[in-house]
Amino acid sequence: MNAETSNRIKDSLTIYAPCIILVIGNIGCLLNLITFTFKQLRTNPCGWYFLMSAIADIWIINFGLITKFVNDRFGCTLYSTSHSFCKIRIFLTWTMPCISTAYLVLAAIDRYLSTSKNTRFRSLSRMHVAYRITIVPIILYSLTGIHQFFFFDLRPNCAAQTGVYSIFLAAYSIIWTSLIPQTILLICGICTYRNVRASRNRLSHGTEQQKSRTDMHLIKITLLQVLSSLILLNLRTTYYAYTVLSAEFYKGVNQKAFESLILEVSSFIFYINFCKSFYVNTLTSRLFRQVLTRRIAYGFNLIRPNRFRIHPANISNRAIY
């Protein structure tokens, strides 16, 4: 593929892809918030982590993608002229995705603990534990990402310092922000699946049948979220590491244009990962669909005049919180 073709495809991609991702992403995140704020889900540790992840996803999609779109399409000079904005944007667009992924990791760990045969492990799957851990990903990734304030600057565009730091940044991206959380996700996903198969009777014949059903649906959601995240995040991380490590190699005009196109594609795939949650949840869980329907019907009942309010027969009489 020659440079002209690559640039033409990239130009079209930077116009349409951000708009599509912003629309489907914001709709999905909003519906996720509506669903996971339902009492039955938000009082479950796994549901709580998904709620926190949805909040982080909104920040990622809107701040990261909008600033990228404005810079790419409207020639915003803030990103290439302001040292402060360069550092802040890099820091936030690196740490917020890590925080969102960390909440998915916590959800996967919680599902493993909740399905464990060990009573002590199961006791850790509690709301008071979830509330205390909520702040940990924010502190952890803020502290470990602070080096970006010192080594990113205008060169002449906002970029990382070349040389040793480029190697460190690639290792940081591959190992700390990708390999470690994804390994934990994979291990917890496999262990949870094995626990479910081994303890199905215990989960389905417990005294708290409603809680057990909720747990089982959240397990299905978590496993599918883990699988899809592993695929989407690895695509971006692998190619980004390649671009950092090969920055000082000689490349022809066509190769540079093609690699720039692939990097752009991988960037949008990265943002799609933080838009997918609602759609994976909807396809995976009947409980999620039922709760969403109840919440939407309840919202319509609140905004409609009294004489026009609907009372669908299939809506539970339980209060919607």
N, C-alpha and C positions, 0 to 999 in steps of 0.2 A: 504494500500500500504506500503510495507516494505521499509527500508532505501535504500537498494541496487537498487531497481527499481526506486525510486524517484531520486537518484543520477544519474542513467544512463540516464533517461529522461532529467534531467537538463543539463547533459553534452552535449547531442545532441542539446538541445535547444540553449545553449550558442554558438554553432558553426554556426548553420544555420540561426537562427532568426536575429542576427545583420546584416548579409550579405544581407538577403532579404530586411530588413527594410532600410538599407543604400541605396540600389539600387532604390527601388520604392520611397523612400523618397526624394532623391536628384533629381531624374527625375521629380517627382511631383512639388517640390519646384522651380526647374529651369523653368518648363513650367508655373507655377504660376507667376513667375517674368516676363517672356516673355509676358504673357497675361495682367497682371495688370499694366505694364508700358505703355500700349496703352493709348493714350490721352483720349479717351472716358471714360475709367475707372479710370485712375489715377487723373483725374480732378473732380471726384466724391468723396465726403468725405468717403463714405463707401468703395469704391474701394481703396482709399488711405490707409485706416486702414488695409485692406486685404493685400496690398502690404507690409506694415510694419510688419504684422504678418508673411508673407512668409519669410521675411529676418530673423526674429527671429527664425523661424522654421529651417532654414538652420544651424544656430549656434547650436541649440539644438540637431539636428540629428547628425551632424558631430562631434562636441566637446564631447557631452555627451555620445553618443553611441560608438564612436571610442575609447575613453579612457576606457570605460567599457569593450569593447571587448578585447582590448590589455591587460587589467588587468586580465580578466577572462581566456583568452586562452593562453597568452604568458607569464604569470607570471611577468608582469611589476612590479618592486619593487618601482617605484616612488610614487604610490598611498599609499603604506604602509610604506614608509621610509621618505618621505618628508613632514614635517609639513606644509610648505607653499602651496605645491600642493594640499594636503588634504583639506585645508581651501578654496583655490581658486576654486577647482573643485566643492566642496559642494555648495559654494555660487553661482557659475554660473549655476549649474544644478538645483538649486532651483529658482533663480530669472528669468532666461531666459524663462522657461515655463510660469511663472506668467506674464511676459511682453507680450508674445505671446497671452495668454488668455485675457489679458487686452485689446489688440487691437481688439480682437473679441467682447469683451464687448462694446468697443467704437463703433464698427460697428453696434451692436445691438441697442445701444442707438440712434445712428444716424438714423437708419431705423425707430425707433419709432418717433423721432422728425420729420423726413421728411414726415411721414404719418399722423401726428397729425392734428386735426381740428383747433388747436390754431395757429394763424399766427405767434405769437411771438416764439413758439416752433419751427415751421418750419424754421424760420429765423436763428436758431442756426445750421442748417444743411448746413454749408457753408465751403468752402475750407480754408478760412483764420482762421476759428475756428479749423479745423482739424490740420492745420500746427502748431498752438500754443499748442494744446493738445498732440501732438505726443511725446514730451519729458516727459510728466507727468508720464506715466507708468514706464519709466526707472528710474526716480528719486524716485518715490514712493516705488517701490519694492527693489531698491538698499538700501534705508534707512531702510526699515522695515526688511530686511534680513541680516543686518550687524551683528546681534547677533551670526550668524553662525561662524564668524571669531574667536569668543571668546570661544564658547562652543563645537566646533568640533575639535578633535585632534586624534592622534594615540593612540589607547587603546587596543591592540597593533595595530589593523587596524584602518583606519579612521572611527570614529564613534562619535555619540553625547554623551555628558556627561549624565550619568545615574542620576536617582533621580528626583528632582523637574524639571530640564530642560527637561527631557524626557516627562513629562506631559505637560509642556508648548509647546514643539515642536509638540506634537500630536494635541493640541488645535490650535496652529498656522497653522498647516497643514490643519486641518478640517475646521476651521472657516475662517481664513484670506485668504489662498491660494485656498480654494475650495468652501466652503459654500457661502461666500459673492459674489464672481464673478459669481458663477453658479446660485445663486438666482436672481441676476440682469439679467443674460442672459435669465432665464426662464420668468421673469416678462416682460422684454422688448419683448421677442419673442411672448408671448401671447398678449400683448398690440398692437404690430405691426400687428399681424394677425387680431385682432378685428378692428384696424384702416383701414386696407386694405379692409375688407368686408364692412365697413361702408362708405368708401370714394372711392370706385372703379371708379365711374363716374368722380369724380374730377381728379383722377390720369390719366385716360385714355382719357379725353377730354380736357386736358390742352393745352395751346398755344405752350408749348415746348414738342412736341410729342416724339422727340428722347430722351430727358432727362427723360421723364416719362417712356418710355420703359426700359431705362437703370436702373432707380430706381426700377421698378417692378422685373427685373431679379436679382438685388442685394438683394432685399427683400427675394426672394426665396432662394438664396444662403445663406443668413444670417440665415434664419430659420432652414435650414437643417444643417448648421454648428453648430448652437446652440444645436440642438437635439443630434447630434452625439458626440459633445464634452461633453455634460452632462453625457452621458452613459460611455464613455471611461475614463474620468477623475475620475468619482466617483468610478469606480472599483479599480483604483490604490490607491486613497486617503483613501478609507475605509480600505483596507487591510494593507496599510502602518501604519495607525493609530493603528490598532490592533497589529502589530509587535512591535511598540514602547511601547505601554502600557503593553504588556504581556512579555516584555523582561526579567523581573525578576521572572517570574513564572517558576515552575519546568515543564520540558517537556522531554518526553522520546526520544530515538534516532530516532524512526520512525516518531514521530510527528515533531521533529526538521527538519528532511530531507524533509518531505512533505511540511511543512510551507516554507522552503527555496525554494522548487520548485514553489509553488504558488506565492511567492514573486517575483521570477524571471519572471514568466508568467505575473504578474501584471506590472512589470517594462517594458516589451516589449509592453504590451498594452498601457502603458503610452506614449512610443515613437511613436506608431502607430497613436496616436491622432494628432501628429504634422506632420504626413505623409499624412493624409487623405484629406487635404484641396482641392488639385487639383482634386482628383477623385470624391469628392462630388460635386465640382463646375461643372465638366464636365458632370456628370449625371443629374445635376439639371437644368442648364441654357443653352438654345440654343444660347443666345448671347455670353456666355463665349466660347462655341465651335466655333462660327463664328469668334470671335476676335482671338482666338488661331490659327485657320486656316489661317487667313489673315497674322498674324505675321510670321508664319512659311513660307508661300509662299513668303512673302516679304524678309525674310532672305535668302531663296534660290535664289531669284532674285539678291540679292546683291553679293553673292559669285560665281554665275555662270558667265562664259564669256558672253559677250553681245550677241553673235550669238546663244547661247543656252538658253537665258532667257525665262521664261514662263510668260504668261499673262493670267491667268485663267479668264474666262468670269464672274464667280460668285464672283470675288474679287471686293470690292468697289473701286471706283476711288479716294476716299478720301485718303489723305496722311496718312501713317502709321508712327506714332511718337514713 
